Amino acid sequence: MGPELLKCERSPGHSLIDIVETVSKTWNVEPNALFGRDRHKTVAACRADVWEHLRAVGWSYPQIGKAFGRDHSTILQVLT
């Protein structure tokens, strides 16, 4: 994962790592699990929560998809 994915230029201070760590602690899920293909209910809900936070700080669907190894349409489907 490159540095361009770690911070959103439009929202300085909201790094991907910070959001993933904060949300995963809330859900009691390992941060690395969010980047995998696990579809367990808790992991999937935590992942969707992270994606919602990223959208709230200005990340686009393609940016989120790239960071998580998914197509932007997957992100769009989960969040709408």
mmCIF file of the N, C-alpha and C atoms, coordinates in Angstrom:
data_MODEL
# 
_entry.id   MODEL 
# 
loop_
_atom_site.group_PDB 
_atom_site.id 
_atom_site.type_symbol 
_atom_site.label_atom_id 
_atom_site.label_alt_id 
_atom_site.label_comp_id 
_atom_site.label_asym_id 
_atom_site.label_entity_id 
_atom_site.label_seq_id 
_atom_site.pdbx_PDB_ins_code 
_atom_site.Cartn_x 
_atom_site.Cartn_y 
_atom_site.Cartn_z 
_atom_site.occupancy 
_atom_site.B_iso_or_equiv 
_atom_site.pdbx_formal_charge 
_atom_site.auth_seq_id 
_atom_site.auth_comp_id 
_atom_site.auth_asym_id 
_atom_site.auth_atom_id 
_atom_site.pdbx_PDB_model_num 
ATOM 1   N N  . MET A 1 1  ? 0.850   -1.165  0.000  1.00 0.00 ? 1  MET A N  1 
ATOM 2   C CA . MET A 1 1  ? 0.000   0.000   0.000  1.00 0.00 ? 1  MET A CA 1 
ATOM 3   C C  . MET A 1 1  ? 0.900   1.234   0.000  1.00 0.00 ? 1  MET A C  1 
ATOM 4   N N  . GLY A 1 2  ? 0.672   2.105   -0.944 1.00 0.00 ? 2  GLY A N  1 
ATOM 5   C CA . GLY A 1 2  ? 1.501   3.282   -1.078 1.00 0.00 ? 2  GLY A CA 1 
ATOM 6   C C  . GLY A 1 2  ? 1.062   4.416   -0.186 1.00 0.00 ? 2  GLY A C  1 
ATOM 7   N N  . PRO A 1 3  ? 1.936   5.393   0.010  1.00 0.00 ? 3  PRO A N  1 
ATOM 8   C CA . PRO A 1 3  ? 1.617   6.519   0.879  1.00 0.00 ? 3  PRO A CA 1 
ATOM 9   C C  . PRO A 1 3  ? 0.415   7.321   0.400  1.00 0.00 ? 3  PRO A C  1 
ATOM 10  N N  . GLU A 1 4  ? 0.129   7.288   -0.906 1.00 0.00 ? 4  GLU A N  1 
ATOM 11  C CA . GLU A 1 4  ? -1.021  8.034   -1.416 1.00 0.00 ? 4  GLU A CA 1 
ATOM 12  C C  . GLU A 1 4  ? -2.331  7.472   -0.880 1.00 0.00 ? 4  GLU A C  1 
ATOM 13  N N  . LEU A 1 5  ? -2.327  6.224   -0.431 1.00 0.00 ? 5  LEU A N  1 
ATOM 14  C CA . LEU A 1 5  ? -3.533  5.625   0.120  1.00 0.00 ? 5  LEU A CA 1 
ATOM 15  C C  . LEU A 1 5  ? -3.649  5.838   1.624  1.00 0.00 ? 5  LEU A C  1 
ATOM 16  N N  . LEU A 1 6  ? -2.578  6.243   2.261  1.00 0.00 ? 6  LEU A N  1 
ATOM 17  C CA . LEU A 1 6  ? -2.599  6.383   3.703  1.00 0.00 ? 6  LEU A CA 1 
ATOM 18  C C  . LEU A 1 6  ? -3.261  7.671   4.158  1.00 0.00 ? 6  LEU A C  1 
ATOM 19  N N  . LYS A 1 7  ? -3.228  8.685   3.327  1.00 0.00 ? 7  LYS A N  1 
ATOM 20  C CA . LYS A 1 7  ? -3.852  9.955   3.705  1.00 0.00 ? 7  LYS A CA 1 
ATOM 21  C C  . LYS A 1 7  ? -4.663  10.483  2.534  1.00 0.00 ? 7  LYS A C  1 
ATOM 22  N N  . CYS A 1 8  ? -5.783  11.018  2.847  1.00 0.00 ? 8  CYS A N  1 
ATOM 23  C CA . CYS A 1 8  ? -6.623  11.657  1.829  1.00 0.00 ? 8  CYS A CA 1 
ATOM 24  C C  . CYS A 1 8  ? -6.194  13.117  1.753  1.00 0.00 ? 8  CYS A C  1 
ATOM 25  N N  . GLU A 1 9  ? -5.833  13.571  0.567  1.00 0.00 ? 9  GLU A N  1 
ATOM 26  C CA . GLU A 1 9  ? -5.342  14.938  0.419  1.00 0.00 ? 9  GLU A CA 1 
ATOM 27  C C  . GLU A 1 9  ? -6.361  15.978  0.864  1.00 0.00 ? 9  GLU A C  1 
ATOM 28  N N  . ARG A 1 10 ? -7.651  15.658  0.723  1.00 0.00 ? 10 ARG A N  1 
ATOM 29  C CA . ARG A 1 10 ? -8.683  16.626  1.080  1.00 0.00 ? 10 ARG A CA 1 
ATOM 30  C C  . ARG A 1 10 ? -8.941  16.675  2.582  1.00 0.00 ? 10 ARG A C  1 
ATOM 31  N N  . SER A 1 11 ? -8.490  15.684  3.304  1.00 0.00 ? 11 SER A N  1 
ATOM 32  C CA . SER A 1 11 ? -8.755  15.627  4.744  1.00 0.00 ? 11 SER A CA 1 
ATOM 33  C C  . SER A 1 11 ? -7.482  15.269  5.508  1.00 0.00 ? 11 SER A C  1 
ATOM 34  N N  . PRO A 1 12 ? -6.571  16.216  5.638  1.00 0.00 ? 12 PRO A N  1 
ATOM 35  C CA . PRO A 1 12 ? -5.320  15.907  6.332  1.00 0.00 ? 12 PRO A CA 1 
ATOM 36  C C  . PRO A 1 12 ? -5.572  15.450  7.765  1.00 0.00 ? 12 PRO A C  1 
ATOM 37  N N  . GLY A 1 13 ? -4.804  14.455  8.201  1.00 0.00 ? 13 GLY A N  1 
ATOM 38  C CA . GLY A 1 13 ? -4.925  13.957  9.557  1.00 0.00 ? 13 GLY A CA 1 
ATOM 39  C C  . GLY A 1 13 ? -5.824  12.742  9.691  1.00 0.00 ? 13 GLY A C  1 
ATOM 40  N N  . HIS A 1 14 ? -6.566  12.404  8.647  1.00 0.00 ? 14 HIS A N  1 
ATOM 41  C CA . HIS A 1 14 ? -7.450  11.235  8.683  1.00 0.00 ? 14 HIS A CA 1 
ATOM 42  C C  . HIS A 1 14 ? -6.796  10.120  7.876  1.00 0.00 ? 14 HIS A C  1 
ATOM 43  N N  . SER A 1 15 ? -5.835  9.447   8.462  1.00 0.00 ? 15 SER A N  1 
ATOM 44  C CA . SER A 1 15 ? -5.138  8.407   7.724  1.00 0.00 ? 15 SER A CA 1 
ATOM 45  C C  . SER A 1 15 ? -5.934  7.117   7.741  1.00 0.00 ? 15 SER A C  1 
ATOM 46  N N  . LEU A 1 16 ? -5.720  6.320   6.713  1.00 0.00 ? 16 LEU A N  1 
ATOM 47  C CA . LEU A 1 16 ? -6.354  5.013   6.607  1.00 0.00 ? 16 LEU A CA 1 
ATOM 48  C C  . LEU A 1 16 ? -6.011  4.169   7.823  1.00 0.00 ? 16 LEU A C  1 
ATOM 49  N N  . ILE A 1 17 ? -4.760  4.192   8.214  1.00 0.00 ? 17 ILE A N  1 
ATOM 50  C CA . ILE A 1 17 ? -4.312  3.385   9.357  1.00 0.00 ? 17 ILE A CA 1 
ATOM 51  C C  . ILE A 1 17 ? -5.020  3.813   10.634 1.00 0.00 ? 17 ILE A C  1 
ATOM 52  N N  . ASP A 1 18 ? -5.123  5.113   10.866 1.00 0.00 ? 18 ASP A N  1 
ATOM 53  C CA . ASP A 1 18 ? -5.792  5.605   12.075 1.00 0.00 ? 18 ASP A CA 1 
ATOM 54  C C  . ASP A 1 18 ? -7.255  5.166   12.119 1.00 0.00 ? 18 ASP A C  1 
ATOM 55  N N  . ILE A 1 19 ? -7.937  5.295   10.997 1.00 0.00 ? 19 ILE A N  1 
ATOM 56  C CA . ILE A 1 19 ? -9.350  4.925   10.957 1.00 0.00 ? 19 ILE A CA 1 
ATOM 57  C C  . ILE A 1 19 ? -9.518  3.425   11.140 1.00 0.00 ? 19 ILE A C  1 
ATOM 58  N N  . VAL A 1 20 ? -8.711  2.633   10.445 1.00 0.00 ? 20 VAL A N  1 
ATOM 59  C CA . VAL A 1 20 ? -8.794  1.171   10.573 1.00 0.00 ? 20 VAL A CA 1 
ATOM 60  C C  . VAL A 1 20 ? -8.530  0.744   12.013 1.00 0.00 ? 20 VAL A C  1 
ATOM 61  N N  . GLU A 1 21 ? -7.500  1.282   12.634 1.00 0.00 ? 21 GLU A N  1 
ATOM 62  C CA . GLU A 1 21 ? -7.172  0.894   14.010 1.00 0.00 ? 21 GLU A CA 1 
ATOM 63  C C  . GLU A 1 21 ? -8.275  1.292   14.985 1.00 0.00 ? 21 GLU A C  1 
ATOM 64  N N  . THR A 1 22 ? -8.798  2.489   14.853 1.00 0.00 ? 22 THR A N  1 
ATOM 65  C CA . THR A 1 22 ? -9.844  2.966   15.757 1.00 0.00 ? 22 THR A CA 1 
ATOM 66  C C  . THR A 1 22 ? -11.122 2.142   15.626 1.00 0.00 ? 22 THR A C  1 
ATOM 67  N N  . VAL A 1 23 ? -11.577 1.951   14.396 1.00 0.00 ? 23 VAL A N  1 
ATOM 68  C CA . VAL A 1 23 ? -12.827 1.218   14.172 1.00 0.00 ? 23 VAL A CA 1 
ATOM 69  C C  . VAL A 1 23 ? -12.666 -0.255  14.536 1.00 0.00 ? 23 VAL A C  1 
ATOM 70  N N  . SER A 1 24 ? -11.532 -0.850  14.205 1.00 0.00 ? 24 SER A N  1 
ATOM 71  C CA . SER A 1 24 ? -11.345 -2.276  14.512 1.00 0.00 ? 24 SER A CA 1 
ATOM 72  C C  . SER A 1 24 ? -11.296 -2.525  16.023 1.00 0.00 ? 24 SER A C  1 
ATOM 73  N N  . LYS A 1 25 ? -10.772 -1.571  16.785 1.00 0.00 ? 25 LYS A N  1 
ATOM 74  C CA . LYS A 1 25 ? -10.798 -1.708  18.247 1.00 0.00 ? 25 LYS A CA 1 
ATOM 75  C C  . LYS A 1 25 ? -12.237 -1.679  18.759 1.00 0.00 ? 25 LYS A C  1 
ATOM 76  N N  . THR A 1 26 ? -13.039 -0.785  18.186 1.00 0.00 ? 26 THR A N  1 
ATOM 77  C CA . THR A 1 26 ? -14.442 -0.680  18.581 1.00 0.00 ? 26 THR A CA 1 
ATOM 78  C C  . THR A 1 26 ? -15.183 -1.992  18.333 1.00 0.00 ? 26 THR A C  1 
ATOM 79  N N  . TRP A 1 27 ? -14.901 -2.633  17.206 1.00 0.00 ? 27 TRP A N  1 
ATOM 80  C CA . TRP A 1 27 ? -15.571 -3.873  16.829 1.00 0.00 ? 27 TRP A CA 1 
ATOM 81  C C  . TRP A 1 27 ? -14.857 -5.113  17.366 1.00 0.00 ? 27 TRP A C  1 
ATOM 82  N N  . ASN A 1 28 ? -13.705 -4.933  17.987 1.00 0.00 ? 28 ASN A N  1 
ATOM 83  C CA . ASN A 1 28 ? -12.894 -6.049  18.486 1.00 0.00 ? 28 ASN A CA 1 
ATOM 84  C C  . ASN A 1 28 ? -12.532 -7.023  17.353 1.00 0.00 ? 28 ASN A C  1 
ATOM 85  N N  . VAL A 1 29 ? -12.038 -6.435  16.267 1.00 0.00 ? 29 VAL A N  1 
ATOM 86  C CA . VAL A 1 29 ? -11.637 -7.188  15.081 1.00 0.00 ? 29 VAL A CA 1 
ATOM 87  C C  . VAL A 1 29 ? -10.181 -6.853  14.782 1.00 0.00 ? 29 VAL A C  1 
ATOM 88  N N  . GLU A 1 30 ? -9.406  -7.843  14.350 1.00 0.00 ? 30 GLU A N  1 
ATOM 89  C CA . GLU A 1 30 ? -8.019  -7.601  13.959 1.00 0.00 ? 30 GLU A CA 1 
ATOM 90  C C  . GLU A 1 30 ? -7.990  -6.679  12.733 1.00 0.00 ? 30 GLU A C  1 
ATOM 91  N N  . PRO A 1 31 ? -7.193  -5.628  12.752 1.00 0.00 ? 31 PRO A N  1 
ATOM 92  C CA . PRO A 1 31 ? -7.139  -4.711  11.612 1.00 0.00 ? 31 PRO A CA 1 
ATOM 93  C C  . PRO A 1 31 ? -6.823  -5.401  10.284 1.00 0.00 ? 31 PRO A C  1 
ATOM 94  N N  . ASN A 1 32 ? -5.917  -6.380  10.306 1.00 0.00 ? 32 ASN A N  1 
ATOM 95  C CA . ASN A 1 32 ? -5.553  -7.072  9.068  1.00 0.00 ? 32 ASN A CA 1 
ATOM 96  C C  . ASN A 1 32 ? -6.724  -7.828  8.459  1.00 0.00 ? 32 ASN A C  1 
ATOM 97  N N  . ALA A 1 33 ? -7.674  -8.257  9.277  1.00 0.00 ? 33 ALA A N  1 
ATOM 98  C CA . ALA A 1 33 ? -8.839  -8.996  8.780  1.00 0.00 ? 33 ALA A CA 1 
ATOM 99  C C  . ALA A 1 33 ? -9.685  -8.135  7.846  1.00 0.00 ? 33 ALA A C  1 
ATOM 100 N N  . LEU A 1 34 ? -9.626  -6.828  8.011  1.00 0.00 ? 34 LEU A N  1 
ATOM 101 C CA . LEU A 1 34 ? -10.443 -5.932  7.199  1.00 0.00 ? 34 LEU A CA 1 
ATOM 102 C C  . LEU A 1 34 ? -9.978  -5.870  5.751  1.00 0.00 ? 34 LEU A C  1 
ATOM 103 N N  . PHE A 1 35 ? -8.732  -6.234  5.508  1.00 0.00 ? 35 PHE A N  1 
ATOM 104 C CA . PHE A 1 35 ? -8.180  -6.186  4.156  1.00 0.00 ? 35 PHE A CA 1 
ATOM 105 C C  . PHE A 1 35 ? -8.282  -7.525  3.447  1.00 0.00 ? 35 PHE A C  1 
ATOM 106 N N  . GLY A 1 36 ? -8.755  -8.541  4.148  1.00 0.00 ? 36 GLY A N  1 
ATOM 107 C CA . GLY A 1 36 ? -8.896  -9.873  3.567  1.00 0.00 ? 36 GLY A CA 1 
ATOM 108 C C  . GLY A 1 36 ? -10.260 -10.078 2.939  1.00 0.00 ? 36 GLY A C  1 
ATOM 109 N N  . ARG A 1 37 ? -10.572 -11.346 2.657  1.00 0.00 ? 37 ARG A N  1 
ATOM 110 C CA . ARG A 1 37 ? -11.835 -11.701 2.008  1.00 0.00 ? 37 ARG A CA 1 
ATOM 111 C C  . ARG A 1 37 ? -12.843 -12.298 2.979  1.00 0.00 ? 37 ARG A C  1 
ATOM 112 N N  . ASP A 1 38 ? -12.530 -12.286 4.265  1.00 0.00 ? 38 ASP A N  1 
ATOM 113 C CA . ASP A 1 38 ? -13.414 -12.860 5.284  1.00 0.00 ? 38 ASP A CA 1 
ATOM 114 C C  . ASP A 1 38 ? -14.779 -12.178 5.234  1.00 0.00 ? 38 ASP A C  1 
ATOM 115 N N  . ARG A 1 39 ? -15.852 -12.989 5.152  1.00 0.00 ? 39 ARG A N  1 
ATOM 116 C CA . ARG A 1 39 ? -17.195 -12.426 5.103  1.00 0.00 ? 39 ARG A CA 1 
ATOM 117 C C  . ARG A 1 39 ? -17.972 -12.696 6.389  1.00 0.00 ? 39 ARG A C  1 
ATOM 118 N N  . HIS A 1 40 ? -17.238 -13.053 7.449  1.00 0.00 ? 40 HIS A N  1 
ATOM 119 C CA . HIS A 1 40 ? -17.889 -13.244 8.746  1.00 0.00 ? 40 HIS A CA 1 
ATOM 120 C C  . HIS A 1 40 ? -18.634 -11.961 9.091  1.00 0.00 ? 40 HIS A C  1 
ATOM 121 N N  . LYS A 1 41 ? -19.793 -12.101 9.709  1.00 0.00 ? 41 LYS A N  1 
ATOM 122 C CA . LYS A 1 41 ? -20.685 -10.966 9.958  1.00 0.00 ? 41 LYS A CA 1 
ATOM 123 C C  . LYS A 1 41 ? -19.993 -9.801  10.660 1.00 0.00 ? 41 LYS A C  1 
ATOM 124 N N  . THR A 1 42 ? -19.233 -10.088 11.702 1.00 0.00 ? 42 THR A N  1 
ATOM 125 C CA . THR A 1 42 ? -18.568 -9.022  12.464 1.00 0.00 ? 42 THR A CA 1 
ATOM 126 C C  . THR A 1 42 ? -17.497 -8.327  11.636 1.00 0.00 ? 42 THR A C  1 
ATOM 127 N N  . VAL A 1 43 ? -16.712 -9.099  10.909 1.00 0.00 ? 43 VAL A N  1 
ATOM 128 C CA . VAL A 1 43 ? -15.650 -8.520  10.078 1.00 0.00 ? 43 VAL A CA 1 
ATOM 129 C C  . VAL A 1 43 ? -16.260 -7.673  8.963  1.00 0.00 ? 43 VAL A C  1 
ATOM 130 N N  . ALA A 1 44 ? -17.289 -8.187  8.306  1.00 0.00 ? 44 ALA A N  1 
ATOM 131 C CA . ALA A 1 44 ? -17.931 -7.447  7.219  1.00 0.00 ? 44 ALA A CA 1 
ATOM 132 C C  . ALA A 1 44 ? -18.562 -6.145  7.727  1.00 0.00 ? 44 ALA A C  1 
ATOM 133 N N  . ALA A 1 45 ? -19.178 -6.191  8.893  1.00 0.00 ? 45 ALA A N  1 
ATOM 134 C CA . ALA A 1 45 ? -19.790 -4.978  9.456  1.00 0.00 ? 45 ALA A CA 1 
ATOM 135 C C  . ALA A 1 45 ? -18.721 -3.958  9.837  1.00 0.00 ? 45 ALA A C  1 
ATOM 136 N N  . CYS A 1 46 ? -17.624 -4.423  10.400 1.00 0.00 ? 46 CYS A N  1 
ATOM 137 C CA . CYS A 1 46 ? -16.515 -3.536  10.765 1.00 0.00 ? 46 CYS A CA 1 
ATOM 138 C C  . CYS A 1 46 ? -15.913 -2.904  9.515  1.00 0.00 ? 46 CYS A C  1 
ATOM 139 N N  . ARG A 1 47 ? -15.716 -3.706  8.478  1.00 0.00 ? 47 ARG A N  1 
ATOM 140 C CA . ARG A 1 47 ? -15.166 -3.222  7.216  1.00 0.00 ? 47 ARG A CA 1 
ATOM 141 C C  . ARG A 1 47 ? -16.075 -2.127  6.630  1.00 0.00 ? 47 ARG A C  1 
ATOM 142 N N  . ALA A 1 48 ? -17.374 -2.364  6.649  1.00 0.00 ? 48 ALA A N  1 
ATOM 143 C CA . ALA A 1 48 ? -18.321 -1.376  6.135  1.00 0.00 ? 48 ALA A CA 1 
ATOM 144 C C  . ALA A 1 48 ? -18.270 -0.088  6.957  1.00 0.00 ? 48 ALA A C  1 
ATOM 145 N N  . ASP A 1 49 ? -18.080 -0.223  8.258  1.00 0.00 ? 49 ASP A N  1 
ATOM 146 C CA . ASP A 1 49 ? -17.960 0.940   9.137  1.00 0.00 ? 49 ASP A CA 1 
ATOM 147 C C  . ASP A 1 49 ? -16.719 1.763   8.776  1.00 0.00 ? 49 ASP A C  1 
ATOM 148 N N  . VAL A 1 50 ? -15.619 1.074   8.512  1.00 0.00 ? 50 VAL A N  1 
ATOM 149 C CA . VAL A 1 50 ? -14.386 1.761   8.091  1.00 0.00 ? 50 VAL A CA 1 
ATOM 150 C C  . VAL A 1 50 ? -14.642 2.496   6.785  1.00 0.00 ? 50 VAL A C  1 
ATOM 151 N N  . TRP A 1 51 ? -15.295 1.832   5.841  1.00 0.00 ? 51 TRP A N  1 
ATOM 152 C CA . TRP A 1 51 ? -15.578 2.466   4.547  1.00 0.00 ? 51 TRP A CA 1 
ATOM 153 C C  . TRP A 1 51 ? -16.460 3.696   4.728  1.00 0.00 ? 51 TRP A C  1 
ATOM 154 N N  . GLU A 1 52 ? -17.435 3.631   5.622  1.00 0.00 ? 52 GLU A N  1 
ATOM 155 C CA . GLU A 1 52 ? -18.286 4.796   5.890  1.00 0.00 ? 52 GLU A CA 1 
ATOM 156 C C  . GLU A 1 52 ? -17.468 5.951   6.450  1.00 0.00 ? 52 GLU A C  1 
ATOM 157 N N  . HIS A 1 53 ? -16.555 5.651   7.359  1.00 0.00 ? 53 HIS A N  1 
ATOM 158 C CA . HIS A 1 53 ? -15.693 6.696   7.922  1.00 0.00 ? 53 HIS A CA 1 
ATOM 159 C C  . HIS A 1 53 ? -14.807 7.314   6.839  1.00 0.00 ? 53 HIS A C  1 
ATOM 160 N N  . LEU A 1 54 ? -14.266 6.475   5.964  1.00 0.00 ? 54 LEU A N  1 
ATOM 161 C CA . LEU A 1 54 ? -13.421 6.993   4.894  1.00 0.00 ? 54 LEU A CA 1 
ATOM 162 C C  . LEU A 1 54 ? -14.217 7.898   3.953  1.00 0.00 ? 54 LEU A C  1 
ATOM 163 N N  . ARG A 1 55 ? -15.441 7.526   3.629  1.00 0.00 ? 55 ARG A N  1 
ATOM 164 C CA . ARG A 1 55 ? -16.294 8.379   2.799  1.00 0.00 ? 55 ARG A CA 1 
ATOM 165 C C  . ARG A 1 55 ? -16.558 9.702   3.502  1.00 0.00 ? 55 ARG A C  1 
ATOM 166 N N  . ALA A 1 56 ? -16.768 9.650   4.816  1.00 0.00 ? 56 ALA A N  1 
ATOM 167 C CA . ALA A 1 56 ? -17.076 10.859  5.583  1.00 0.00 ? 56 ALA A CA 1 
ATOM 168 C C  . ALA A 1 56 ? -15.921 11.857  5.587  1.00 0.00 ? 56 ALA A C  1 
ATOM 169 N N  . VAL A 1 57 ? -14.696 11.366  5.447  1.00 0.00 ? 57 VAL A N  1 
ATOM 170 C CA . VAL A 1 57 ? -13.541 12.278  5.441  1.00 0.00 ? 57 VAL A CA 1 
ATOM 171 C C  . VAL A 1 57 ? -13.065 12.597  4.023  1.00 0.00 ? 57 VAL A C  1 
ATOM 172 N N  . GLY A 1 58 ? -13.848 12.186  3.025  1.00 0.00 ? 58 GLY A N  1 
ATOM 173 C CA . GLY A 1 58 ? -13.554 12.634  1.667  1.00 0.00 ? 58 GLY A CA 1 
ATOM 174 C C  . GLY A 1 58 ? -12.969 11.623  0.711  1.00 0.00 ? 58 GLY A C  1 
ATOM 175 N N  . TRP A 1 59 ? -12.833 10.366  1.103  1.00 0.00 ? 59 TRP A N  1 
ATOM 176 C CA . TRP A 1 59 ? -12.301 9.355   0.182  1.00 0.00 ? 59 TRP A CA 1 
ATOM 177 C C  . TRP A 1 59 ? -13.356 9.020   -0.864 1.00 0.00 ? 59 TRP A C  1 
ATOM 178 N N  . SER A 1 60 ? -12.930 8.803   -2.089 1.00 0.00 ? 60 SER A N  1 
ATOM 179 C CA . SER A 1 60 ? -13.841 8.397   -3.158 1.00 0.00 ? 60 SER A CA 1 
ATOM 180 C C  . SER A 1 60 ? -14.017 6.882   -3.131 1.00 0.00 ? 60 SER A C  1 
ATOM 181 N N  . TYR A 1 61 ? -15.057 6.397   -3.818 1.00 0.00 ? 61 TYR A N  1 
ATOM 182 C CA . TYR A 1 61 ? -15.270 4.950   -3.906 1.00 0.00 ? 61 TYR A CA 1 
ATOM 183 C C  . TYR A 1 61 ? -14.074 4.246   -4.551 1.00 0.00 ? 61 TYR A C  1 
ATOM 184 N N  . PRO A 1 62 ? -13.505 4.780   -5.646 1.00 0.00 ? 62 PRO A N  1 
ATOM 185 C CA . PRO A 1 62 ? -12.324 4.138   -6.229 1.00 0.00 ? 62 PRO A CA 1 
ATOM 186 C C  . PRO A 1 62 ? -11.111 4.127   -5.287 1.00 0.00 ? 62 PRO A C  1 
ATOM 187 N N  . GLN A 1 63 ? -10.917 5.187   -4.507 1.00 0.00 ? 63 GLN A N  1 
ATOM 188 C CA . GLN A 1 63 ? -9.803  5.212   -3.552 1.00 0.00 ? 63 GLN A CA 1 
ATOM 189 C C  . GLN A 1 63 ? -9.969  4.128   -2.495 1.00 0.00 ? 63 GLN A C  1 
ATOM 190 N N  . ILE A 1 64 ? -11.171 3.991   -1.969 1.00 0.00 ? 64 ILE A N  1 
ATOM 191 C CA . ILE A 1 64 ? -11.436 2.972   -0.949 1.00 0.00 ? 64 ILE A CA 1 
ATOM 192 C C  . ILE A 1 64 ? -11.259 1.593   -1.554 1.00 0.00 ? 64 ILE A C  1 
ATOM 193 N N  . GLY A 1 65 ? -11.802 1.385   -2.747 1.00 0.00 ? 65 GLY A N  1 
ATOM 194 C CA . GLY A 1 65 ? -11.663 0.097   -3.415 1.00 0.00 ? 65 GLY A CA 1 
ATOM 195 C C  . GLY A 1 65 ? -10.214 -0.285  -3.626 1.00 0.00 ? 65 GLY A C  1 
ATOM 196 N N  . LYS A 1 66 ? -9.408  0.662   -4.055 1.00 0.00 ? 66 LYS A N  1 
ATOM 197 C CA . LYS A 1 66 ? -7.983  0.394   -4.288 1.00 0.00 ? 66 LYS A CA 1 
ATOM 198 C C  . LYS A 1 66 ? -7.275  0.030   -2.982 1.00 0.00 ? 66 LYS A C  1 
ATOM 199 N N  . ALA A 1 67 ? -7.599  0.736   -1.916 1.00 0.00 ? 67 ALA A N  1 
ATOM 200 C CA . ALA A 1 67 ? -6.960  0.476   -0.623 1.00 0.00 ? 67 ALA A CA 1 
ATOM 201 C C  . ALA A 1 67 ? -7.294  -0.913  -0.087 1.00 0.00 ? 67 ALA A C  1 
ATOM 202 N N  . PHE A 1 68 ? -8.498  -1.414  -0.417 1.00 0.00 ? 68 PHE A N  1 
ATOM 203 C CA . PHE A 1 68 ? -8.942  -2.695  0.124  1.00 0.00 ? 68 PHE A CA 1 
ATOM 204 C C  . PHE A 1 68 ? -8.935  -3.817  -0.908 1.00 0.00 ? 68 PHE A C  1 
ATOM 205 N N  . GLY A 1 69 ? -8.397  -3.558  -2.088 1.00 0.00 ? 69 GLY A N  1 
ATOM 206 C CA . GLY A 1 69 ? -8.301  -4.587  -3.117 1.00 0.00 ? 69 GLY A CA 1 
ATOM 207 C C  . GLY A 1 69 ? -9.640  -5.008  -3.678 1.00 0.00 ? 69 GLY A C  1 
ATOM 208 N N  . ARG A 1 70 ? -10.542 -4.058  -3.803 1.00 0.00 ? 70 ARG A N  1 
ATOM 209 C CA . ARG A 1 70 ? -11.877 -4.337  -4.314 1.00 0.00 ? 70 ARG A CA 1 
ATOM 210 C C  . ARG A 1 70 ? -12.247 -3.315  -5.380 1.00 0.00 ? 70 ARG A C  1 
ATOM 211 N N  . ASP A 1 71 ? -13.245 -3.662  -6.158 1.00 0.00 ? 71 ASP A N  1 
ATOM 212 C CA . ASP A 1 71 ? -13.758 -2.750  -7.164 1.00 0.00 ? 71 ASP A CA 1 
ATOM 213 C C  . ASP A 1 71 ? -14.587 -1.665  -6.468 1.00 0.00 ? 71 ASP A C  1 
ATOM 214 N N  . HIS A 1 72 ? -14.599 -0.477  -7.054 1.00 0.00 ? 72 HIS A N  1 
ATOM 215 C CA . HIS A 1 72 ? -15.365 0.617   -6.439 1.00 0.00 ? 72 HIS A CA 1 
ATOM 216 C C  . HIS A 1 72 ? -16.848 0.288   -6.342 1.00 0.00 ? 72 HIS A C  1 
ATOM 217 N N  . SER A 1 73 ? -17.350 -0.538  -7.259 1.00 0.00 ? 73 SER A N  1 
ATOM 218 C CA . SER A 1 73 ? -18.774 -0.869  -7.227 1.00 0.00 ? 73 SER A CA 1 
ATOM 219 C C  . SER A 1 73 ? -19.135 -1.722  -6.008 1.00 0.00 ? 73 SER A C  1 
ATOM 220 N N  . THR A 1 74 ? -18.174 -2.476  -5.497 1.00 0.00 ? 74 THR A N  1 
ATOM 221 C CA . THR A 1 74 ? -18.401 -3.241  -4.261 1.00 0.00 ? 74 THR A CA 1 
ATOM 222 C C  . THR A 1 74 ? -18.606 -2.292  -3.090 1.00 0.00 ? 74 THR A C  1 
ATOM 223 N N  . ILE A 1 75 ? -17.771 -1.271  -3.023 1.00 0.00 ? 75 ILE A N  1 
ATOM 224 C CA . ILE A 1 75 ? -17.877 -0.282  -1.953 1.00 0.00 ? 75 ILE A CA 1 
ATOM 225 C C  . ILE A 1 75 ? -19.228 0.427   -2.055 1.00 0.00 ? 75 ILE A C  1 
ATOM 226 N N  . LEU A 1 76 ? -19.586 0.823   -3.252 1.00 0.00 ? 76 LEU A N  1 
ATOM 227 C CA . LEU A 1 76 ? -20.842 1.510   -3.487 1.00 0.00 ? 76 LEU A CA 1 
ATOM 228 C C  . LEU A 1 76 ? -22.024 0.645   -3.072 1.00 0.00 ? 76 LEU A C  1 
ATOM 229 N N  . GLN A 1 77 ? -21.990 -0.621  -3.416 1.00 0.00 ? 77 GLN A N  1 
ATOM 230 C CA . GLN A 1 77 ? -23.087 -1.532  -3.073 1.00 0.00 ? 77 GLN A CA 1 
ATOM 231 C C  . GLN A 1 77 ? -23.232 -1.702  -1.559 1.00 0.00 ? 77 GLN A C  1 
ATOM 232 N N  . VAL A 1 78 ? -22.114 -1.815  -0.860 1.00 0.00 ? 78 VAL A N  1 
ATOM 233 C CA . VAL A 1 78 ? -22.149 -2.009  0.582  1.00 0.00 ? 78 VAL A CA 1 
ATOM 234 C C  . VAL A 1 78 ? -22.669 -0.753  1.297  1.00 0.00 ? 78 VAL A C  1 
ATOM 235 N N  . LEU A 1 79 ? -22.296 0.401   0.797  1.00 0.00 ? 79 LEU A N  1 
ATOM 236 C CA . LEU A 1 79 ? -22.621 1.643   1.506  1.00 0.00 ? 79 LEU A CA 1 
ATOM 237 C C  . LEU A 1 79 ? -23.953 2.274   1.116  1.00 0.00 ? 79 LEU A C  1 
ATOM 238 N N  . THR A 1 80 ? -24.621 1.730   0.115  1.00 0.00 ? 80 THR A N  1 
ATOM 239 C CA . THR A 1 80 ? -25.911 2.331   -0.262 1.00 0.00 ? 80 THR A CA 1 
ATOM 240 C C  . THR A 1 80 ? -27.058 1.387   0.003  1.00 0.00 ? 80 THR A C  1 
# 
